[in-house]
Amino acid sequence: MEDKSEILHCYEKMLLLTAKMLALANAGEWDAMSSVEAEFRACVEQLKTIVPSDNLSAEQLQYKKQMLQQILADDAQIRHLMMPEMTRLGDLLGYLRQRQNVNHAYGY
């Protein structure tokens, strides 16, 4: 697979980034994960601009499919790991809203 297309290069980069985000999510490094997520989104945007005139061989298409499956699997694991953090943040926002309403009601 020496003649890699630009499309495959983007998928390879996205694969590395999702693996990095998964490792950060496992470590609870949410701030660091968000900066890697920004890189991932940039890759997705770049992928959207690539003209699909790249004729991929059957082998390259299979490689792309395998990478996409792993990216999706990593993404599912990241989302699963994020759920407790999202719940915690939602609870915190609810508490802050309630406190703000109480302060507003009593003129603080």
N, C-alpha and C positions, 0 to 999 in steps of 0.2 A: 504494500500500500504506500508506495513512495510518492506517487503522483496525487497528493491530497488536494482536494478542492478547498476553496474558501469556506464552503458550507461545512465540510468536515472539520476544518480548523475551528470554526465557531462552536460546533458541538463539543469538540475536545476541550475547549476552554470552559464551556458551560459545565461539562462533566467535572472538571477539576474544581470549579467554583462551588458546585453543589456539594461535593465531597468536603470541601473546606467549611462550608456553612453547616453541614451536618456535624462535623467535629466540634465546631464552635457551639452549636446548639447542645450537644452532649455535655459540653463543659459549662453551659449556662452563660456563655459570653455573648449576651444579646447585643450589646453595643457594637462589638467587633463584627458580629454577624450582619448587622445592618449595613455596614460599609461594603462587605463582600456582596451582599444582596444588590447594592447599587451597581457594582461591577457586572453582576449577572444580568440585571435589567439592560445595561448598556450593550451587552452581547446579544440579547434578544432583539433589541432595536437594530443592531448591525445586521443580524440575520435576516430581518425583514427587508433590508435594502438590497440584499444580494439577489441579483437576477438569476433565476433558476435555470439558466442556460447550461449550467454545469451538468454535463451528462455523466451521472455516476454509474459505475459498473455495478453488476449484481453484488460483487464482494463489498464495494463501498456502501451500497444501500443497506446491506446486512450490518455492516459496521455502524452506520448511522442509526439504524434501528436499535442495536444493542446499547449504544450510548444514550439514546432517548429513553429507553426502558430504565436504565440505571438512574438517569436524571430524575425521572418521575418517581422511582422508588425512593431515592434520597429525599425528594421533595415531600413525599408522604410521611417519611420518618421525621423530617424537620417540623412539619405541621403538627404531628402527634406530640413532639417534644415541646412545642410552643403553647399548646393548649393550657397547661397549668399556669404559665406565665401570663397568657392573655386573660384568664379568669382572674388572676391576682390583680392585674392592672384594671380590669373592669370593676372589681370590687373597690379598689382604691378610688377610682373616678367617681363611683356612686357615693362613697363616703364623703369625698370632697364636695360634690354637688349638694349633698344633704347639709353639710356644715355651712356651705355658702348660703343656702336657703335660710338656715337658722340665723346666721349672722345678719342677713338682709332683713329678716322679719323683726329682729330686735334692734335694728339700726346700727350695727357694728361696722 
